[in-house]
Structure formats: structure tokens, C-alpha cells
Amino acid sequence: MTFVVTDVCIRCKYTDCVEVCPVDCFYEGENMLVINPDECIDCGVCEPECPIDAILPDTDSSAEKWIDMNREYSEKWPNITVKKDPMAEAEQMKDEKGKLDKYFSAEPGEGD
């Protein structure tokens, strides 16, 4: 089992989760984070740290479609292990639905 980041993270990118991850399995895109499912040890400490509930266990039925996306982009984006400020528009974007189709960027973030 692993945890995955969903499109709720897009254009928010709160990094509270990154700070508590004991195995540093988060990777940073331009406007969201992903978890490498092969590195995640299923400890679950990241899930409650996300202030917008963007992280789900892969056993959640709505998480299934995010596993491949997390795997793919964790192989392309740089690792992030330290907390950063969220995106400037995070508060206004946190409740928006359908962010994957509207706003997703495949571009990498800065990482550490």
C-alpha cells in the first residue's frame, strides 16, 4: 500500500506533508506534489498533515487513478524534503474542483 497526491494539490502545493515524511518520497512539480509509490513506506504521517486533504491511501476508491500519475511524475520531478510556502493562490484554489484538466502542469518544480 502507498499514499497518493490528488489534483486537490494543484495550484496549492502546501508542503506540510514533505516535512514529516521519514523516507523523503515527495517530488515537486511546478504546481503540485506527487509521492513515489515505490518509495512510500505506508506510514501515513503525511495524510493528516495536508491542510486540504489532497493525500489519500491507495486503498481509497477515488485514489486509484492517481497511482500511475504519482509514479510517472515522481520519476521526472525533483525530490523535495523541506517545507516551503504554499502557492500564492492556494487559499482561493483549495476548494476548486476539476483542477487536473484545467491547471495541471507537467513542468518540474525546483525541489530542494
C-alpha positions in Angstrom: 0.0 0.0 0.0 1.0 3.6 -0.6 -0.4 7.1 -0.4 -1.0 9.3 -3.4 -1.4 13.0 -4.0 -4.6 14.0 -5.9 -5.5 17.0 -8.1 -6.6 18.8 -4.9 -2.9 19.8 -4.5 -2.8 21.6 -7.9 -2.2 25.3 -7.6 -2.0 25.0 -3.8 1.2 22.9 -3.1 1.1 23.0 0.7 4.3 21.2 1.8 3.4 20.3 5.4 3.5 16.7 4.2 7.0 16.9 3.0 8.4 18.0 6.3 7.1 14.8 8.1 7.9 12.2 5.6 10.6 9.8 7.0 11.7 8.5 3.6 11.6 11.7 1.5 9.3 10.2 -1.2 7.7 13.5 -2.3 8.6 15.1 -5.6 7.8 18.7 -6.8 6.1 19.8 -9.9 5.5 23.4 -11.0 2.1 23.5 -9.3 1.7 20.3 -7.3 3.5 17.5 -5.4 3.4 13.7 -6.0 4.5 10.7 -4.0 6.8 8.0 -5.4 4.7 4.8 -4.6 7.7 2.6 -4.7 9.5 4.7 -2.0 6.5 5.3 0.2 6.5 3.0 3.3 2.8 3.5 4.1 3.5 5.1 7.5 0.6 7.5 6.9 2.1 10.5 8.7 1.7 12.7 5.6 -2.1 12.3 5.2 -3.2 14.2 8.3 -0.6 17.0 7.7 -2.2 18.1 4.4 -4.5 21.0 5.3 -6.6 20.5 2.1 -6.9 16.6 2.2 -5.0 16.1 -1.1 -3.4 12.9 0.1 -5.2 9.6 0.1 -4.3 6.0 0.8 -4.3 3.9 -2.4 -7.0 1.7 -0.8 -9.4 4.6 -1.2 -11.5 4.0 -4.3 -11.0 7.6 -5.5 -7.2 7.2 -5.3 -6.8 4.5 -7.9 -6.5 6.9 -10.9 -3.7 8.8 -9.1 -1.3 6.0 -8.6 0.1 5.9 -12.1 0.3 9.7 -12.2 2.2 9.8 -9.0 4.6 7.1 -10.2 5.2 8.8 -13.6 5.9 12.3 -12.3 7.9 11.2 -9.3 10.4 9.8 -11.8 10.5 13.1 -13.7 10.4 15.8 -11.0 13.0 16.7 -8.4 12.8 15.5 -4.8 11.5 17.9 -2.1 12.3 17.3 1.5 11.8 20.7 3.2 8.7 22.7 3.8 8.1 25.8 1.5 5.4 28.4 1.4 2.3 27.3 -0.5 1.5 28.8 -3.8 0.2 32.4 -3.6 -3.3 31.4 -4.8 -3.6 28.4 -2.5 -6.4 29.7 -0.3 -8.6 30.7 -3.3 -7.9 27.4 -5.2 -8.2 24.9 -2.4 -11.8 24.1 -2.9 -12.0 24.2 -6.7 -13.0 21.0 -8.5 -11.6 19.6 -11.7 -8.1 21.1 -11.4 -6.4 18.4 -13.3 -7.9 19.2 -16.6 -7.8 23.0 -16.0 -4.5 23.7 -14.4 -2.1 20.7 -14.3 1.5 21.4 -15.4 3.9 18.6 -16.3 6.8 21.0 -15.7 9.1 20.2 -12.8 9.3 22.3 -9.7 12.5 23.5 -8.0 13.0 20.7 -5.5 15.4 21.3 -2.6 
